[in-house]
Amino acid sequence: MFAVTVDLVVLTVRGGELCVLLVRRGTPPFAGRWALPGGFVLPAEDLATAAVRELAEETGLRHPAGHLEQLGSYGDPDRDPRGRVVTIAYLALLPDLPTPVAGTDAAHAEWLPICRVREADLAFDHEKIFTDGLERARAKLEYTPLATAFCPPEFTVAQLRQVYETVWGTHLDPRNFHRKVTGTPGFVEPAGRSTTGDRGRPAQVFVRARPPCYTLRCCGRNAQDPPDQGPALSARHKTPELFPDQRGREGHARRCGRGREGDHRGRGGRGRRGRRRGGRRRGRGRAGETEADSTGRAGRGCVRMGRRR
């Protein structure tokens, strides 16, 4: 027997906890064990269609709003006791949804907090697939605006911050987070209204923006961000760190030991770990080079991004 299946790592935030959608298997093999939702791919359907169909059949969640992407393929010869089965895993990030209803070969479906997954003893190799999906989700929140997939169509900055804090398991400064999120082009856009309530100051409501194309410059590296990805979030500070149109900010450039366009020659300040060479101090920033004389005033130069000697 050789077959292809799809499995889904479906994540959402419920009650301030990051949860994964699991189903209790009602048929062999591993009857009664928790597993990721999934099943066999039909001959006349593609992989993404099969993933959406299996999600609806086993949990009752039909066409939920959110984000769906292919996670990877898993083909260990012994992963399924029924024979040679290769599975294509998908990662889905969804806003808070009602309690799922099991169907087809699933006896029960439930949102389970991720802290309880290890004790659930998942069937097949689903614990590895779940771990890979969780790490993918946490990593993508650092350089994409996918955290908005956990939010309803309209949300406040406080709700978005709660998503980051829940997924990363850390506390973020509210003022700094608000400044970074609202000041980063292509991340969120105002919805044109504010929340209403009996307590506190009304909060501005936002929607997810469709971002332009950006060049990222994070932790001394450059990477081209696809048009549908949006702003980067620094892995070090967990806040947006994005430079549109390949133009860095002058303040950031000076802190990195380089000028606005990289390598400075002439009357400039020192880079890090400077050394003398023929009456000049020569140093390097994190992603560029700086040459200067002892007067300590900035000059101009050419771009040499990412070079380290």
C-alpha positions in Angstrom: 0.0 0.0 0.0 1.2 3.5 -0.9 -0.9 6.5 -0.2 -0.7 10.3 0.4 -2.4 12.0 3.3 -2.7 15.5 4.6 -2.4 16.5 8.3 -3.1 20.0 9.8 -1.5 21.9 12.7 -4.3 24.3 13.5 -3.4 27.0 16.0 -5.6 29.7 17.7 -5.6 31.8 20.8 -8.5 31.0 23.2 -8.9 32.4 26.7 -5.4 33.9 26.7 -3.8 30.5 25.7 -2.3 29.2 22.5 -4.3 26.1 21.6 -4.0 23.4 18.9 -6.9 21.5 17.4 -6.8 17.8 18.0 -9.2 14.9 17.3 -9.6 11.6 19.1 -9.4 8.8 16.6 -12.5 6.6 16.4 -11.0 3.9 14.1 -7.8 1.8 14.0 -4.9 2.3 14.0 -4.4 4.2 17.3 -8.1 4.2 18.1 -8.8 6.4 21.1 -5.6 8.3 20.8 -5.3 12.1 20.1 -4.1 13.1 16.6 -3.9 16.0 14.3 -6.9 16.4 12.0 -6.2 14.9 8.5 -6.9 12.1 6.1 -6.2 10.6 2.7 -6.0 12.7 -0.4 -8.7 11.8 -3.0 -7.6 11.0 -6.6 -9.3 14.1 -8.1 -8.2 16.8 -5.6 -5.1 18.8 -4.9 -3.4 18.9 -1.5 -4.8 22.3 -0.3 -8.3 21.2 -1.2 -7.8 17.9 0.7 -6.6 19.8 3.7 -9.7 22.1 3.8 -12.0 19.1 3.3 -10.4 17.1 6.1 -10.6 20.0 8.4 -14.3 20.4 7.7 -15.1 16.6 7.9 -13.3 15.9 11.1 -14.0 19.1 13.1 -17.1 20.8 11.4 -15.0 24.0 10.7 -15.9 24.9 7.2 -14.0 27.6 5.3 -12.7 29.4 8.5 -11.1 32.8 8.0 -7.3 32.7 8.7 -4.0 31.7 7.2 -3.2 28.3 5.6 0.3 27.3 4.4 2.1 24.1 3.6 4.4 23.1 6.4 6.4 20.1 5.1 6.3 16.4 4.0 6.9 13.4 6.3 7.6 10.0 4.9 9.3 7.8 7.4 8.6 4.2 6.2 7.4 3.1 9.6 5.2 6.2 10.4 1.9 4.4 9.6 1.3 0.7 10.5 -1.1 0.3 7.6 1.7 0.7 5.0 3.8 3.2 3.1 2.0 6.5 3.7 3.5 9.9 3.0 1.8 12.9 4.6 1.9 16.6 3.6 1.4 18.8 6.7 -0.3 22.2 6.7 -0.1 25.0 9.2 -3.3 27.0 9.8 -3.5 30.1 12.0 -7.1 31.0 12.9 -9.0 33.5 15.0 -10.9 32.2 18.0 -13.6 29.8 16.8 -16.4 27.9 18.4 -15.8 24.4 19.9 -15.4 22.0 17.0 -17.7 19.1 16.3 -16.2 15.8 15.4 -17.3 13.9 12.3 -16.4 11.0 9.9 -13.7 8.8 11.7 -13.1 11.2 14.6 -14.8 10.4 17.9 -14.1 13.8 19.5 -12.5 17.2 18.6 -11.1 19.7 21.0 -8.9 22.8 21.3 -6.1 21.7 23.6 -3.6 24.2 25.1 -0.1 23.5 23.7 1.2 22.9 27.3 -0.8 19.7 27.4 0.1 18.3 24.0 3.1 16.2 25.3 0.9 14.4 27.9 -1.7 13.8 25.1 0.6 11.2 23.5 -0.3 11.9 19.8 -0.7 9.1 17.3 1.6 8.4 14.3 4.4 11.0 14.2 2.0 13.9 14.9 4.0 15.2 17.9 7.0 15.9 15.6 4.6 17.6 13.0 3.0 19.6 15.8 6.5 20.7 17.1 7.5 21.8 13.6 4.3 23.7 13.1 4.6 25.5 16.4 8.2 26.6 15.7 7.2 27.8 12.2 4.3 29.9 13.7 6.6 31.4 16.3 9.3 32.2 13.8 7.0 33.7 11.2 5.6 36.1 13.7 9.1 37.6 13.9 9.3 38.7 10.3 5.7 38.7 9.0 2.3 40.2 10.1 0.7 36.8 10.4 -0.2 37.5 14.0 -3.2 39.3 12.6 -4.5 35.9 11.4 -5.2 35.1 15.0 -7.3 38.3 15.3 -10.9 39.0 14.1 -11.2 41.1 10.9 -11.2 44.3 13.1 -9.0 44.4 16.2 -7.2 46.8 18.6 -3.5 47.0 19.1 -4.0 45.6 22.6 -5.6 42.5 21.1 -2.7 42.1 18.6 -0.2 42.5 21.4 -1.9 39.8 23.4 -1.4 37.5 20.4 2.3 38.1 20.4 2.6 37.7 24.1 0.6 34.4 24.0 2.5 32.9 21.1 6.0 33.9 22.3 5.3 33.5 26.0 6.7 36.9 26.9 5.7 40.3 28.0 5.9 43.3 25.6 6.0 46.9 26.5 2.5 48.3 25.5 3.7 51.8 24.5 6.7 50.6 22.5 4.6 47.9 20.8 1.9 50.4 19.8 4.5 52.8 18.4 6.2 50.1 16.3 3.0 48.5 15.0 1.2 51.7 14.0 4.4 53.3 12.7 5.4 50.4 10.4 4.0 50.8 6.8 2.1 47.8 5.5 1.3 46.2 8.9 -2.1 47.5 10.0 -4.4 50.2 8.8 -7.0 52.3 10.8 -10.6 51.0 10.3 -11.9 54.5 10.9 -13.6 53.9 14.2 -13.0 53.3 17.8 -14.2 50.8 20.4 -17.1 51.8 22.6 -17.5 50.8 26.3 -18.3 51.9 29.7 -14.8 51.8 31.1 -11.5 53.2 29.9 -10.5 55.3 26.9 -11.9 54.2 23.5 -9.3 52.3 21.6 -8.7 52.8 17.8 -9.7 49.8 15.7 -7.4 48.5 13.0 -7.5 46.0 10.1 -4.8 44.1 8.4 -3.0 46.0 5.7 -1.8 44.6 2.3 1.9 45.6 2.5 4.2 46.7 -0.3 7.5 45.0 -1.1 10.3 45.6 1.4 14.0 44.8 1.9 14.6 43.6 5.5 17.8 44.5 7.4 17.7 42.6 10.7 20.5 41.5 12.9 23.2 42.4 10.3 21.5 40.5 7.4 19.5 41.5 4.4 16.5 39.6 3.0 14.0 40.3 0.4 10.4 40.2 1.8 7.8 39.0 -0.6 4.9 41.5 -1.4 2.4 39.5 0.7 4.6 39.1 3.8 4.8 42.6 5.2 6.9 44.0 8.1 9.6 42.3 9.9 9.8 41.8 13.7 13.2 41.8 15.3 13.9 38.4 16.9 15.9 40.2 19.5 13.4 42.9 20.6 10.2 41.2 19.3 9.1 44.5 17.7 8.9 45.7 14.1 12.2 46.4 12.5 11.6 47.2 8.8 13.3 49.4 6.3 11.2 50.1 3.1 12.7 50.6 -0.3 16.3 49.6 0.7 16.7 52.9 2.6 17.8 52.4 6.2 17.2 55.0 8.9 20.1 57.2 9.7 19.8 56.6 13.5 19.9 52.9 13.0 22.8 53.2 10.6 24.9 55.2 13.0 24.2 52.6 15.8 25.3 49.8 13.5 28.6 51.6 12.8 27.8 52.5 9.2 26.3 55.4 7.3 23.0 55.5 5.4 24.5 53.6 2.4 27.1 51.4 4.0 30.8 52.0 3.6 31.9 55.5 4.6 35.3 57.0 3.7 36.7 60.3 4.7 36.0 62.3 7.9 33.8 59.8 9.7 33.3 58.2 13.1 34.8 54.9 14.2 33.1 51.6 13.7 33.4 48.8 16.2 36.8 47.2 17.0 38.5 50.0 15.1 42.2 49.8 14.2 44.8 52.2 12.8 45.9 51.9 9.2 48.1 54.7 7.8 46.8 57.4 10.1 43.1 56.3 9.7 40.9 54.3 12.0 39.2 51.5 10.2 36.3 49.7 11.8 33.3 47.6 11.0 29.6 47.8 11.8 27.3 44.8 12.0 26.5 44.8 8.3 28.8 47.4 6.6 32.2 48.9 6.8 33.5 52.3 8.0 36.7 54.1 7.3 37.5 57.4 9.1 40.2 59.6 10.2 40.8 60.8 13.7 38.6 64.0 13.4 35.5 61.9 14.0 33.2 63.5 11.5 31.1 61.6 8.9 31.9 61.4 5.2 30.2 59.6 2.3 30.9 56.3 0.6 29.5 53.4 -1.4 27.3 50.5 -0.5 28.9 47.2 0.7 26.1 45.6 2.5 26.7 42.4 4.6 30.5 42.2 4.1 32.5 41.1 7.1 36.2 40.5 7.0 
